[in-house]
Amino acid sequence: MTDDPDIDAALEEMKTKATQVQAALAKIRGSGTAANGAITAIVDSGGHLRDLKLGRSALQWGDKLASMILQATAAAEQDVAAKVERAMRPLTQDHRVEAGLRTIRETLGQAEPTALTPTAMTEEEIQAADDAYYERMNQQGWSR
């Protein structure tokens, strides 16, 4: 490593923390529900949809089913973002890492960190996305 035992110890500590955080992130799942619990979405720590559970009553939502699925997924993304933030604390709250991140932000001209938490879509945004999807599918044809 280096000739400085303090730096070597600090590097080993950071590697251990990073390994622990990585293992914790691999296990994290976020969940969100919609339609009075009839729809449950599960996402991983990267925000990727991993499971979607539709209860028997989900079909009663008819044309709104897609927007309800999006609503459950957005809730799951918010849930997982909070869990990821907590899991990252051993690294992000380490004064050495904080100083490094602050230096990087200053170098890039970014005074404040960007928000990592996704915001839930409004009902209007969900409806607009839904309408755009169906319009696109109508233009391209549904036989894909």
N, C-alpha and C positions, 0 to 999 in steps of 0.2 A: 504494500500500500504506500504509505508515506513515511517520512522520517519522524513525524510528529505523532506520538501516541494519543494525544487528545483528539486530533483530527481523525485518526483511525477509529477511535472509540465512537466519536460522533457519527462517522459514516456508517459504522456497524449498527448503531442505534437507529439511524434513519432507514437503513435497509430492512431492519427488523420491523419497524413501524410500517413501512411500505408493504411488506409481505403480509402483515396482519390485516392491514386495510384492504389489500387486494383479496384476501381470503374472505373477509367480511362482505365485501361488495359482491362477490360471486354468489353468496347465499341470499342476498336481499331480494325480496319481492314486494311489490306494492299492489294493493287491491283497491278497487273502487266499484261502487254499485250505482245502479240507476233503476228507474221504473219500479220503485218501491221494493228494491232488492231482487227483482226478477232477472236482472242482468248483472253479472259480476265480471270485471276485467282484471287480469293479473299481468303485471309488467315486471321485467327484470330491472336491475340497477342501471342499465343503459336506456331504460324507457321503452324497450321493445316488448310488444304484446306477446305473452307466452301462453295465455289461456283465456278463453272466453266461455263463460257459462251462461246459458239461457234457460231460465226456468220455464215451466209450462205456460205461465201467464205472460211471458214475454211476447208471444205472438199477438196478444190483444192490442199491442201498440201499433200494429199495422204499418202504415206509412211512416210513422215516427220511430220505428224500430232502429233504423240506422242512426238517427240522431241520439237515441237513448244509448246505443252502443258507444258512440263517440263521447257522450257524457260520462259513462262509466270508465272509459279509457282515460279521459282527462283527469278524473278523480284518482285513478290508480297512479297516473304520472305524478300528481301532486303528492300522493302518499309516499311513493318511492323516492322522490326528490328530498323529502324531509329525512327519510331513513338514510339516504346516501350522505346527506350533509352531516348527520350524526356520526356515521361510520368514518367519515373523513377527518373528524376532529383531531385524532391523534397526530395527524400531519398538519392540517391547516391551522391548528392552534399552537403548534410548536413555534417558538419565537424565531428560530432560524429560518423556517419555511415562510413564515409571515414576512420577514424582512426580505427574503428573496422574491416573493411574489410582489411585494410593494415596489421593489427595484424594477422588476420586469414591467409592471404597470406604468411606472414613471417613464421608463425608457420608451415604451410604446405610446406614451401620451394618453394613457387611460387612467384617469384619477380614481375612479371607483370601479370595483369589480362588477362585471355584468351579472345579472340575476340568473341563477341556474334553475330556479323553480319555474316550471311552466305555468302559464295562467290558463284557467279554465275558459273555454269558449262560451260566449253568450249564446242564448237560444237562436238569436238572429244569425250569428256567425255559423252555427251548426246548420241551420236551415239553408243558408247561402252555399255552404260547402256541399251539402246534400243536393241542392238544385244544380250546382255546377257539375257534379259527378253525373247525375242523370242526363243532363243536357249533352255532356261529352259522350256518354254511352249511346244516346240517341243518334248523335251525329256520326259516330264510328260504327254503329251497328252493335247488336247485342250478341252476335254469334262468335265470340272469342273463346 
